[in-house]
Structure formats: structure tokens, C-alpha cells
């Protein structure tokens, strides 16, 4: 989604995050907000045992503080781990580990081999934390935006989720 806002007095916000500038049209600032994508599920095994579920993508947290900002807690927008694959003794064939979800960075790829086992799920992509403030009182907070770990299986691998990004910045 996109949050649209203007700073009082019509001045533009001076932001740079994730290597990209904010978007401004006619004095209206637009800050793109992204959530982490979910990881892909692993393929089913030879006798139909389900593959591991893909991890959930991290969310997006946007805070705009018109006064003094004081943060000392932990904010977490991480993806979750993918589910494990199953051991299977059914028919052979090519099976796949799920790919990891992305956010700012792409998730990893899963492997593909000939096996009867079901594939593990890919980790969910990390989310986004954006905090804008006028004045800063305290910023000893911890911001966690990591991608979820890949699911496990005896023979196949899944991709880990890509990391998200965070921005803690003063209005200029």
C-alpha cells in the first residue's frame, strides 16, 4: 500500500530508505509500504504426503510522531520459518523445496531432486518498519526485520526468506 501525507507548511519530507527516495507529487509525499511475501510450500511426496507449508511474510509498521519520539522496546516485523518436509516411501519423482518469500531482498531458491520425500516450505520474507518523528527523546529500541528460516527435510532444501528494511528518520 501507499501512505499519503503532507508535512505542515507544505514542505517535502527528506527521506531516503532502502536505497530509494520517497515519491512526491505536487507537495504530497508518498511513502511506499511493503509487507514480506510468504514463502512457497514444498511439493508433495511420492505417496501424497503434504509438503511443508511456506512461512508467513512479515508485516508493515508505520508510525508518524508529530511530537517527541521515545522508543525503548522491541518491534518485530520478521517472517516466520517454513514447515518441514515429510519422509515418504512412495513413488520416486522430482520433488521441490519451496522458495523463500521476499521483501526488500529476494528470498532464496529451493532445490529440486529425484526423491520420494516431500519438500520443505520456504521462509517468509521480512517486513518493513518506518518511523517518522519531529523530535527524538530516546531511541534504544530494537527493530527486527529478518526473513524466516527455510524448512527442513532429509534430502531437499528450501529457500530462506529475504530480509526487510527499517527507517527511523526525523522530518526535515
C-alpha positions in Angstrom: 0.0 0.0 0.0 0.9 3.7 -0.1 0.6 6.2 2.7 -0.1 9.7 1.5 0.7 12.7 3.7 2.0 16.3 3.7 4.1 17.9 6.3 2.6 21.1 7.9 3.5 24.1 5.8 3.6 22.0 2.6 7.3 21.2 2.9 8.6 18.0 1.5 9.9 15.2 3.7 13.6 14.5 3.0 13.7 10.7 3.3 15.9 8.0 1.8 15.4 4.4 2.7 16.3 1.1 1.2 18.3 2.9 -1.4 15.3 4.6 -2.9 13.9 8.1 -2.4 10.3 8.8 -1.4 7.8 9.9 -4.1 6.5 13.4 -4.1 3.9 14.8 -6.4 2.6 18.4 -6.0 3.8 18.6 -2.4 2.1 15.4 -1.4 4.5 12.8 -0.1 4.0 9.2 -0.9 5.9 6.5 1.0 5.5 3.0 -0.4 4.9 0.4 2.2 5.5 -3.3 1.6 4.9 -6.4 3.5 7.1 -9.5 3.3 5.8 -12.2 0.9 5.0 -15.6 2.2 7.3 -18.5 1.4 6.3 -21.1 -1.2 5.2 -24.5 0.1 7.2 -27.6 -0.7 5.9 -30.2 -3.2 4.0 -33.3 -2.0 5.9 -36.7 -1.6 5.5 -39.8 -3.7 2.6 -41.2 -1.8 0.9 -37.9 -1.4 2.3 -36.7 2.0 2.0 -33.0 2.0 5.0 -30.7 1.6 6.0 -28.2 4.3 4.0 -25.0 4.4 5.5 -21.7 3.4 6.4 -19.3 6.2 4.3 -16.2 6.7 5.7 -12.9 5.5 6.4 -10.1 8.0 4.0 -7.2 8.3 4.4 -3.5 7.9 4.5 -1.0 10.8 4.3 2.7 10.0 4.4 5.3 12.8 4.3 9.1 12.3 5.0 11.0 15.5 4.2 14.7 15.5 5.7 15.2 18.9 8.7 13.8 20.7 9.5 10.1 20.0 10.7 7.8 22.8 11.1 4.1 21.9 12.8 1.5 24.1 11.0 -1.7 23.2 11.4 -4.3 20.5 9.4 -4.0 17.3 9.3 -7.2 15.2 8.2 -7.5 11.6 10.0 -10.7 10.8 8.9 -13.5 8.5 8.2 -17.0 10.0 10.1 -20.2 9.3 8.9 -22.6 6.6 7.4 -26.0 7.6 9.4 -29.3 7.5 9.1 -31.8 4.7 8.0 -35.4 5.3 9.8 -38.6 4.9 7.9 -40.7 2.3 8.2 -44.2 1.0 6.0 -43.8 -2.1 6.9 -43.4 -5.7 10.0 -41.5 -6.8 10.0 -38.4 -9.0 11.2 -34.9 -8.9 10.3 -33.0 -5.8 10.8 -29.4 -4.9 11.7 -27.4 -1.8 9.7 -24.1 -1.6 11.3 -20.8 -2.4 11.7 -18.1 0.3 9.5 -15.0 0.3 10.9 -11.6 -0.5 10.6 -8.0 0.7 13.4 -5.7 0.0 15.7 -8.6 -0.7 14.7 -11.7 -2.7 14.2 -15.0 -0.9 16.4 -18.0 -1.6 15.6 -20.7 -4.1 14.6 -24.3 -3.1 16.3 -27.4 -4.5 14.8 -29.9 -6.9 15.9 -33.6 -6.9 14.5 -37.0 -7.6 13.2 -38.4 -4.3 10.1 -39.8 -2.7 10.2 -37.3 0.2 8.0 -34.2 0.3 9.7 -30.8 0.1 10.1 -28.3 3.0 8.5 -24.9 2.9 10.3 -21.6 2.2 10.7 -19.0 4.9 8.5 -15.9 4.8 10.1 -12.5 3.8 10.9 -9.9 6.4 8.6 -6.9 6.7 9.0 -3.2 7.0 9.2 -0.7 9.9 9.1 3.0 9.2 9.0 5.6 12.0 9.0 9.3 11.3 9.2 11.9 14.1 9.6 15.7 14.8 12.0 15.4 17.8 13.8 12.5 19.3 13.8 11.9 23.1 15.1 8.3 23.1 15.7 5.6 20.5 17.1 2.5 22.2 14.6 0.2 20.5 15.4 -3.0 18.7 14.0 -3.4 15.2 13.8 -6.9 13.8 13.1 -7.4 10.1 14.7 -10.7 9.2 13.4 -13.3 6.8 12.2 -16.6 8.1 14.4 -19.7 8.1 13.9 -22.4 5.5 12.0 -25.5 6.4 14.0 -28.7 6.9 13.9 -32.1 5.1 16.3 -35.0 4.9 17.1 -34.6 1.2 15.7 -31.3 -0.1 16.4 -27.7 0.8 14.1 -24.7 0.8 14.9 -21.1 0.4 15.1 -18.7 3.4 13.1 -15.5 3.3 14.7 -12.3 2.3 15.2 -9.5 4.9 13.0 -6.5 5.1 14.0 -2.9 5.9 13.5 -0.3 8.5 13.7 3.5 8.5 13.8 5.7 11.7 14.0 9.3 10.5 13.3 12.9 11.5 11.1 15.1 9.4 13.2 17.8 7.8 
